Structures are given as C-alpha cells and as structure tokens.
Amino acid sequence: MKKIAKAKLQDLWRHLSEEAALYLPAGSDGVVDFARWQEDLAVDLGELNVCVPPKKFFYPQTETVLKYEIGDDLQLVDFSGHAGERAILFGVRPCDVASFSMMDKVYLGDPADEAYRRRRENTCVIALGCQEPEETCFCLTFDIDPGKAPGADILATDTGEEVVLVAQSPKGEELLATLNGLLLEATSGDEIKVKDAQEQAKEGYVTHVSVRGLMEKLDGMFTDAYWNRLYRRCIACGTCTYLCPTCHCFDLQEYATGNCGERIRCWDTCMAADFTQMAGGHNPRPTQKERVRQRFMHKLNYFPRQHGGEYACVGCGRCVRKCPVNLDILEVIREVGGAADGQ
C-alpha cells in the first residue's frame, strides 16, 4: 500500500506518462471524457462517469480491421496483430472496471478477438473508488462495491489530502515499483482511512432495487403485453446502447476502390431498425417493440443465463441520465420483478 499527496499528482502523472500512454478523465466543452495526458490537461477526477465508457480503449468505436489489394496475388493486412499500444488508464470507476470482465466473456472466448486481447494485456487499469454516488447510480444492485474494484490492476482511494494506491495484480505491482522514489509507504492509519472512505461510499447510496427472481420472471415474459406499453416511449436514438459500458454489438462495413479495399468495424445498436435486417428482406425484430424487448431481455435474462448469472449491467446510470424519454432500466426492473428495497 502506497500513498501520494494530491498536490503531487501532476508529478505522478508525469512519471506514469513516461512508462506508457496515460489517459485520464478530463473536461472539454462541458464534457468529461478520457484524454491523453499532457501538462495542461484539465484533469477532472470528480466526475463519477466519463461520457463515453472506457471500454473504447479495448473495443474502439471505429477501427480498421483489414486492408486488401488485388493484383497478381491477394495482399492482406490484418490490423489485429498491430493493436494495443502500452497504455495506462487512471481514474476508472469501479462500475466501469466491472464492465471489462463482461466484455472479456464476449471477446476473450473461443476464438478470442486478437485485437481486443492485445489491448487488454497491454493496458494497466488504475481504478478510482467513488466517494459520493449520484441518484442514478445503482451498482450495488449488482454487488459492485463503489469503493472497490477487484478487477483493476491498482485501486486508488481519495482519503482527503492524499491518494492511497494498492496493487491488485502483478501488472499493478510492477507499475508501482517504478514509482518508488515518488510514493510513500502507507500506514495503518491510512488503511483505516481507506476503509472509512469505502464505507462512506456505500452509505451514500439512495437508489436501491432488487433483482431477486428477475431472470425467472423474464423467462415467461417474451410475449407479455408489458412490452406493448413500454416501447412506445422509445425514439430509437440508440443513446442507451452507445453509452453503455457493457453493450458490445458491432457492424462491419466494406469500402472498395478499384483493386483496393478496407474493412471497418464500428459500434452498432440493437435499437436500430436495420440491425437485424437480413439480405432477403426479412427482419425478425420488425418494430421498436421487439428491439426494446431485446435490449432488456439480453441484459437481464439472456446474458446472465449464458454467463453464470452475471447481469449485463453494472449500474453506472448513464442510460438513466441520458435517455431523452426517460426509458429507465430501474423502472423496468421494479415493474417486472425486482422488489424495491428503497427509493
């Protein structure tokens, strides 16, 4: 366990940037997102959730996956083997850290996505425990502790005048070892401060909902009239999926010019009308009702059925805050089957 005074964080970031490409939450034009560190970067560690979830570092919004040229021989360039610069993410919240393990289940299966795998291996994640959750935060619903992030390589905790750093993986231990001249050894008093900060983060929650029995209730609701009422508010903007840290659907687009071509992978959304459009014209989800149903069924039933009960939601609250028509996943959980434990 190490610690550093907040007044020296710039020195810490300067050292980290010499080890690898360093990204931190920073404000620009009223939006906080991860940006590459430089001396004049407007770092904002107070924002609970950056706008675009940090999954983008492992699964970019848009990326070229293949280039080809047709001549006497077919020339192929596979970009997956070149992906993954050495990087450090500083300030990832526990809910977003939890989302990485869900993405791993999708992209590190058999076969694994090589580009995703390389990015995960080459990135060191430094989590920052939350202090005062927002009203729309509900990570406790899914047993995610707002003050802890066991999936991160290093956990950082704000204890007031200092930040305490704890290595949680060999990668994290190796990185902290490079900072020995800058960090101080934490004391037993610091350990108590960390525990107090973690407890205060949990006590600050005002939104509680139970998912007890939710999967079982959704098993029998595929044709339920509930979806007829729910979907009518949806305007199919896709905001909920593009800002979700666990949504992982993509599209492949091919662009050809003469004898050259390029294949691009980009994020896609099940809220779009053409997402399941087939070449012959058939669409198994012909209206927004089927698409809205798919979103909630996948997160709260299909994914946990496939992956040992782990819901495809981390309670970050982005979709709750940003949906222009207030189509709230908390509302769905409560109405379908999750008994409310509080307001």
N, C-alpha and C positions, 0 to 999 in steps of 0.2 A: 504494500500500500504506500503510494507516494502522494505528495501534495505540492501545490504551487499557488502563490498569491495571485489573485485576479489581476493585480497591477502588472504582473509579468507574463500574462497570457500572450501578448504580442511576441515576446521572446520565445515562448513555447511554439507558437505557430511558425515563427521564422525557422526554428530548428526542424520542425516537422516537414516544412516545405522543402528542406534540403534532402530529406530522406525519400520523398515521393511527392507526386502531385497532391496537394492538400486542398480539400473542399470544405467550406463552412457555410452555415446559414448566413445570408447577407441580404440587406434590404436595398431595393432599387425600384423607384417609381411606385412606392407603396406596396410592393410585393416582396415577400421574403422567400428566397429560394437558395439552393446550394450553388455556390460560385467558387471558382478557383482563387486561392488566397494570393493577395498581394498587399503591399504595405498600406495602401489607402483603402482597403476593402472595408465597407460598412458592415462589419460582423454584427449579427443580431442573435444572441443566444437566448433571448427572452421569448421569442415566438415559439409557440408549442408545436405547430406543424408547418413546415415549409409548404408552399403551394403545390408543387409537383413532387410526389413522393420519391425518395432516394433510390427506389428500385431502378430508376432510369440509368444508374451507373452500371448495373449488371444487365439490364434489358432496355436498351436505348429506345427513345420514341421513334426514331428513324435510323436505319443503318443499311449500308450496302453489304450484302452477304455473298454476292458472286458477280464477277465480270467475265465476259467471254468474248472471243474473237474467232470468227470462222474464216479460215483460209485453207491452205493445203491440209493443215491439221487444225483440230479444235483446240484453242488455247483457253484454259480456265484459270481464274484466280479466285481462290477460296479465301475470304477475308477472316474466317473464324480463327485461323491459326495466327493471325496478327493482332487479335483483340486483346485488350487487357493491359493497359499501362499500369505501373505500380502507383497505387493511389491510397490516400488516407481520407476517410470521411469523419469529420469531427462534429459532434453535436447531433447525432441521430437519436431520435426519441425512441423509448422502449417499444411503442406500438409499431413503429416502422422497422425496428430490428426484428420483431416477431414476424413481420411480413416476409422477411427474407427466407425464413425456414419454409414457409408455404410455397414461395416461388421455387425454392430448391426441389420440392417434391415434384414440381412440374418439369423443370428444366435440367435437373440432375438425375432424372430417372434413366431408364434403359430404352433407347440410347440417350446419352446426355447431350445437351446443347453445348458444343465445344466453346463457342464464344462466351456464353454465359459462365461456363465452368472456369475459364481462364480469368475472367473479370472477378469472379468471387475469390479465387485463390490469390490474386494479386492486389486485393484491397483489404486494408486494415480498417475495421469499423470501431470508432470510439463513440460510445453512446453517452448521452447526457440525460440523467434522471430528471423527471418532471418535478416541479415544485407546486404550482397552483393549477390544477386541471381546469379546463373550460367546462361550461354547462353541457356542451355537446360531446365531451369525452366520455367514453363508456368502455374503456379497455378492461376494466375489472370484470365486466360481464364474461369475458373470455379468459379469465385467470391470468391476465397480463398485469404485472405489478408496475405501476407508473414510476417507481423509483429504482427498479432493477431491470437489467437487460442481459439475461444469461447467454444470449446468442451473440453478443458483441465481443470483440477482442479485448476491449478496455471499457470499463464503466467509469464515467466521470460524474461526480456529485458536487453540487454547489453547496458549500457549508457556510456561506456568508462572505467572509473576506478571502476565502481560499476555495480551490477546487481540488478535491481528492480523487486520485486516479488509482484504479485497481485493475491489474491484468487478469484476464479471464481465459486466455488461450496462449499457447506457445508464441503465436504471432504477436500478441499483445505484450508478452514478457520481453520479447526481442526488441520491440519498439521502445518500451520504457527504458531498457538497458542503454539505449543510445542517448538517453536524456539524463543520465546520472549526474552530470555537472550542473543541471538546471533545476532538478526536482529535489525536494526534501523528503526525508523519511516521515511518514505519518505516525502519530502517536495513538495511544489507547483513547485519548480524548477525542482525536479526530474520528476514530472508529465509532464512538458514541454519537458524534455529530452526524455522521453518515446515516446511522440507523434512525436517528431522530428525523432527519430530512426525509427519509423513505417512508416513515410512518405518517408524517405530516402530509405527504403527497397523497396517500391513500385516504386519509381523513378528510381531505378537501373535496372529495367527490360528492356531487349532488344528484347525478343521474345513475340510477341502478335499475337493471332489468334482469330477469332470469331467463335462461334458455333451457331450463329443465323440461325435458319431454318435447322440446320443439321439433326435433328431427322426426320423431314418431308421429306427431300431429300432421306434419307436412307430407308424410308418406301417403296419406289419404286425401290430399287436397288438390291433386293435379287438375281435376275438373270442377273444383269448388267455385261457387258463384262469387266468392270473395274477390277473385281476380277481375271479374267484370266491373266491380266498383273501383278497385284500386288503380287500374291502369289509366282511367280517364283523365287523371291529372298530369300524366307524363307527356312531355312535349318532344321526347326523343332527342334531346340535345347531347346526351352522352356524357355530360359533366360528371355524373356519379362514377362512371367506369374509368374515365381518363384520369381522375384524381384519386382513384382507389389504389392503395399500395399492394393489393393482392390480385387485382384483375390482370390477366396475362394473355388475353387473346390478341392475335396479330393477323395482318394481311400481307400477302406477297404480291408485289407489283413488278412487272417486267417491262423494261424500256429498251427498245431496239432501234439502232440507227445503222443502216447499211449492213455490214457484216459484223457489227459490234453490238453488244447488249449488256445490260446491267439488271440485276435482280435486287430489289429493295424490300426489306421487312419493316413494317411500321405498326404501331399500336392500332387496334381496331376495337369496336364496341358491339356487344350483342344488342344494344339499343337501336342500332341502325337497321333500316328496313331491308337492306340488301346483304346483311351479314350472313344469312343462311340461304340466300338466293342461289339456286342450282342452275347449271348450264342449260338444262332443258326447260327452265322457267318455273319449276315448282319451288315453293317456299314453305317449309314445314312450320314456320312461325309467321303467318301471313298478316297478323295485325299486331298493334302495340301491346295488346293484352298478353299474347304469348311471349313477347320479348320481356315485358316487365316480370311476368311469372318466372321466366328463365333466370333472370338476374337474382331474384330472391331464393328460388329453389336451389340454384347452384351454390350460393354462398352458405345457405342454412340447411341444406339437405344433401345434395349430390356430392359436394366436396368432402364434407365430414364422413359420408358413407364410404367414400373411396379411400380416405386417408385417416382412418382410425379415430374418428370423432372430432378432428380439429376443424373448426369452422373457418371458412374463407373470409373472415372479417377480424380486424384487430381493434375495432372500437375507436379509431382515430377521430371520427366525427367529421371528416372532410365532406362526405356526401350529404350529411345532415346540414352543415353550414352553407354549402354552395348550391344545393338544388334550388332552382328558381321557382319551383311549385311546391316545395316542402313535402316531397315524397320521401318520407322518413323511415329508414330501416328500423329504428327503435319503435315506431308506431306499428310496423308490421310484426315485429317480434311480440309486442304486447297483445296485439289483436289476434294473432294466430295461435299463440300458445305460451309465450314466455310470461309467467306471472310477474307483475311489477313488485319489486321489493322496496321501492321508494320513488320519489319524484325528482 
